[in-house]
Amino acid sequence: MANLLPTNEHPIERVLRVILGFGVLSLAFVGPKTPWGYLGLILLATGLLGSCPLYTLFGWSTCPVKAR
């Protein structure tokens, strides 16, 4: 499972993704009530999981390197 969903997001980025995810998702229920608000689910899921599929695809990581 670690190869499929590696942790590749910085903790601050994860918090921002969750906050933005809730904010964008609220557009589907409050405000303009547009279906585009459901895109917030992507931000919310990647923030909670700590893994971004695009980061994995391109080999990027904002996660700090752990000392061994």
N, CA and C atoms as an extended XYZ file, in Angstrom:
204
Properties=species:S:1:pos:R:3:atomname:S:1:resname:S:1:resid:I:1 pbc="F F F"
N         0.821       -1.188        0.000 N   MET     1
C         0.000        0.000        0.000 CA  MET     1
C         0.866        1.253        0.000 C   MET     1
N         2.070        1.155        0.563 N   ALA     2
C         2.962        2.312        0.618 CA  ALA     2
C         3.412        2.734       -0.774 C   ALA     2
N         3.514        1.788       -1.693 N   ASN     3
C         3.893        2.139       -3.064 CA  ASN     3
C         2.742        2.795       -3.810 C   ASN     3
N         1.517        2.422       -3.473 N   LEU     4
C         0.355        2.974       -4.144 CA  LEU     4
C         0.043        4.387       -3.652 C   LEU     4
N         0.108        4.595       -2.357 N   LEU     5
C        -0.188        5.897       -1.758 CA  LEU     5
C         0.948        6.354       -0.841 C   LEU     5
N         2.094        6.724       -1.406 N   PRO     6
C         3.187        7.182       -0.549 CA  PRO     6
C         2.879        8.565        0.015 C   PRO     6
N         3.326        8.815        1.223 N   THR     7
C         3.147       10.139        1.823 CA  THR     7
C         4.093       11.096        1.119 C   THR     7
N         3.538       12.047        0.382 N   ASN     8
C         4.370       12.973       -0.388 CA  ASN     8
C         3.914       14.419       -0.241 C   ASN     8
N         3.207       14.728        0.843 N   GLU     9
C         2.758       16.092        1.102 CA  GLU     9
C         3.276       16.576        2.451 C   GLU     9
N         3.686       17.821        2.480 N   HIS    10
C         4.137       18.455        3.712 CA  HIS    10
C         2.934       18.609        4.647 C   HIS    10
N         3.137       18.504        5.955 N   PRO    11
C         2.015       18.630        6.893 CA  PRO    11
C         1.237       19.949        6.751 C   PRO    11
N         1.917       21.043        6.480 N   ILE    12
C         1.222       22.320        6.296 CA  ILE    12
C         0.377       22.273        5.030 C   ILE    12
N         0.909       21.658        3.980 N   GLU    13
C         0.155       21.517        2.735 CA  GLU    13
C        -1.089       20.659        2.956 C   GLU    13
N        -0.977       19.643        3.770 N   ARG    14
C        -2.131       18.783        4.062 CA  ARG    14
C        -3.239       19.575        4.744 C   ARG    14
N        -2.870       20.403        5.723 N   VAL    15
C        -3.856       21.220        6.433 CA  VAL    15
C        -4.521       22.190        5.463 C   VAL    15
N        -3.730       22.828        4.609 N   LEU    16
C        -4.289       23.768        3.634 CA  LEU    16
C        -5.223       23.069        2.653 C   LEU    16
N        -4.872       21.873        2.222 N   ARG    17
C        -5.733       21.124        1.308 CA  ARG    17
C        -7.073       20.772        1.956 C   ARG    17
N        -7.037       20.403        3.223 N   VAL    18
C        -8.285       20.062        3.921 CA  VAL    18
C        -9.155       21.310        4.065 C   VAL    18
N        -8.553       22.426        4.459 N   ILE    19
C        -9.316       23.667        4.612 CA  ILE    19
C        -9.898       24.112        3.270 C   ILE    19
N        -9.071       24.116        2.218 N   LEU    20
C        -9.557       24.498        0.894 CA  LEU    20
C       -10.593       23.505        0.376 C   LEU    20
N       -10.404       22.235        0.679 N   GLY    21
C       -11.354       21.220        0.257 CA  GLY    21
C       -12.733       21.460        0.842 C   GLY    21
N       -12.781       21.768        2.154 N   PHE    22
C       -14.064       22.083        2.783 CA  PHE    22
C       -14.656       23.360        2.192 C   PHE    22
N       -13.798       24.341        1.929 N   GLY    23
C       -14.275       25.601        1.363 CA  GLY    23
C       -14.875       25.423       -0.023 C   GLY    23
N       -14.182       24.685       -0.886 N   VAL    24
C       -14.677       24.456       -2.250 CA  VAL    24
C       -15.903       23.546       -2.220 C   VAL    24
N       -15.885       22.553       -1.358 N   LEU    25
C       -17.030       21.646       -1.237 CA  LEU    25
C       -18.283       22.385       -0.763 C   LEU    25
N       -18.101       23.415        0.044 N   SER    26
C       -19.254       24.179        0.521 CA  SER    26
C       -19.965       24.894       -0.626 C   SER    26
N       -19.269       25.119       -1.751 N   LEU    27
C       -19.906       25.744       -2.910 CA  LEU    27
C       -21.009       24.873       -3.501 C   LEU    27
N       -20.958       23.588       -3.240 N   ALA    28
C       -21.992       22.684       -3.748 CA  ALA    28
C       -23.257       22.738       -2.894 C   ALA    28
N       -23.132       23.217       -1.652 N   PHE    29
C       -24.274       23.214       -0.739 CA  PHE    29
C       -24.709       24.609       -0.311 C   PHE    29
N       -23.769       25.543       -0.222 N   VAL    30
C       -24.050       26.903        0.217 CA  VAL    30
C       -23.518       27.844       -0.862 C   VAL    30
N       -24.123       28.959       -1.022 N   GLY    31
C       -23.637       29.915       -2.023 CA  GLY    31
C       -24.238       29.635       -3.379 C   GLY    31
N       -23.401       29.554       -4.426 N   PRO    32
C       -23.952       29.378       -5.775 CA  PRO    32
C       -24.520       27.983       -6.042 C   PRO    32
N       -24.250       27.016       -5.175 N   LYS    33
C       -24.741       25.634       -5.320 CA  LYS    33
C       -24.409       25.061       -6.694 C   LYS    33
N       -23.157       25.175       -7.064 N   THR    34
C       -22.677       24.679       -8.344 CA  THR    34
C       -22.068       23.294       -8.184 C   THR    34
N       -22.229       22.424       -9.173 N   PRO    35
C       -21.621       21.089       -9.090 CA  PRO    35
C       -20.094       21.127       -9.089 C   PRO    35
N       -19.506       22.230       -9.509 N   TRP    36
C       -18.048       22.352       -9.477 CA  TRP    36
C       -17.517       22.268       -8.056 C   TRP    36
N       -18.363       22.508       -7.093 N   GLY    37
C       -17.955       22.434       -5.700 CA  GLY    37
C       -17.527       21.043       -5.278 C   GLY    37
N       -17.994       20.025       -5.988 N   TYR    38
C       -17.610       18.649       -5.651 CA  TYR    38
C       -16.137       18.368       -5.935 C   TYR    38
N       -15.466       19.262       -6.652 N   LEU    39
C       -14.024       19.119       -6.841 CA  LEU    39
C       -13.271       19.265       -5.510 C   LEU    39
N       -13.935       19.853       -4.545 N   GLY    40
C       -13.347       19.956       -3.212 CA  GLY    40
C       -13.109       18.599       -2.576 C   GLY    40
N       -13.835       17.581       -3.021 N   LEU    41
C       -13.613       16.228       -2.501 CA  LEU    41
C       -12.205       15.734       -2.812 C   LEU    41
N       -11.682       16.140       -3.970 N   ILE    42
C       -10.322       15.733       -4.346 CA  ILE    42
C        -9.318       16.339       -3.380 C   ILE    42
N        -9.450       17.648       -3.126 N   LEU    43
C        -8.549       18.304       -2.181 CA  LEU    43
C        -8.684       17.715       -0.782 C   LEU    43
N        -9.901       17.453       -0.393 N   LEU    44
C       -10.149       16.898        0.931 CA  LEU    44
C        -9.537       15.504        1.069 C   LEU    44
N        -9.730       14.657        0.072 N   ALA    45
C        -9.201       13.288        0.120 CA  ALA    45
C        -7.674       13.278        0.118 C   ALA    45
N        -7.063       14.065       -0.761 N   THR    46
C        -5.597       14.066       -0.810 CA  THR    46
C        -5.008       14.667        0.457 C   THR    46
N        -5.687       15.637        1.034 N   GLY    47
C        -5.204       16.217        2.289 CA  GLY    47
C        -5.291       15.242        3.444 C   GLY    47
N        -6.377       14.496        3.510 N   LEU    48
C        -6.538       13.533        4.602 CA  LEU    48
C        -5.613       12.332        4.447 C   LEU    48
N        -5.388       11.904        3.212 N   LEU    49
C        -4.520       10.752        2.967 CA  LEU    49
C        -3.039       11.112        3.008 C   LEU    49
N        -2.715       12.367        2.701 N   GLY    50
C        -1.320       12.789        2.674 CA  GLY    50
C        -0.592       12.364        1.424 C   GLY    50
N        -1.340       11.934        0.421 N   SER    51
C        -0.739       11.458       -0.819 CA  SER    51
C        -1.469       12.075       -2.008 C   SER    51
N        -0.704       12.690       -2.901 N   CYS    52
C        -1.268       13.280       -4.110 CA  CYS    52
C        -0.872       12.406       -5.302 C   CYS    52
N        -1.849       11.877       -6.044 N   PRO    53
C        -1.526       11.018       -7.188 CA  PRO    53
C        -0.680       11.716       -8.248 C   PRO    53
N        -0.890       13.003       -8.475 N   LEU    54
C        -0.070       13.722       -9.459 CA  LEU    54
C         1.378       13.842       -8.993 C   LEU    54
N         1.571       14.068       -7.696 N   TYR    55
C         2.928       14.105       -7.153 CA  TYR    55
C         3.613       12.753       -7.372 C   TYR    55
N         2.891       11.682       -7.144 N   THR    56
C         3.446       10.341       -7.336 CA  THR    56
C         3.780       10.105       -8.804 C   THR    56
N         2.893       10.526       -9.687 N   LEU    57
C         3.100       10.342      -11.116 CA  LEU    57
C         4.351       11.051      -11.609 C   LEU    57
N         4.559       12.281      -11.140 N   PHE    58
C         5.707       13.066      -11.588 CA  PHE    58
C         6.936       12.913      -10.697 C   PHE    58
N         6.822       12.163       -9.617 N   GLY    59
C         7.964       11.924       -8.732 CA  GLY    59
C         8.278       13.093       -7.816 C   GLY    59
N         7.316       13.951       -7.553 N   TRP    60
C         7.510       15.107       -6.680 CA  TRP    60
C         7.171       14.752       -5.250 C   TRP    60
N         7.700       15.515       -4.324 N   SER    61
C         7.349       15.350       -2.923 CA  SER    61
C         7.634       16.651       -2.207 C   SER    61
N         6.706       17.111       -1.399 N   THR    62
C         6.923       18.274       -0.551 CA  THR    62
C         7.105       17.837        0.897 C   THR    62
N         7.032       16.544        1.119 N   CYS    63
C         7.202       15.978        2.462 CA  CYS    63
C         8.669       16.099        2.872 C   CYS    63
N         8.932       16.583        4.071 N   PRO    64
C        10.329       16.693        4.513 CA  PRO    64
C        10.965       15.294        4.624 C   PRO    64
N        12.216       15.219        4.279 N   VAL    65
C        12.946       13.951        4.322 CA  VAL    65
C        13.216       13.605        5.778 C   VAL    65
N        12.905       12.369        6.131 N   LYS    66
C        13.128       11.913        7.500 CA  LYS    66
C        14.569       11.406        7.636 C   LYS    66
N        15.226       11.818        8.717 N   ALA    67
C        16.592       11.364        8.975 CA  ALA    67
C        16.571        9.915        9.432 C   ALA    67
N        17.522        9.143        8.948 N   ARG    68
C        17.596        7.732        9.321 CA  ARG    68
C        18.788        7.460       10.183 C   ARG    68
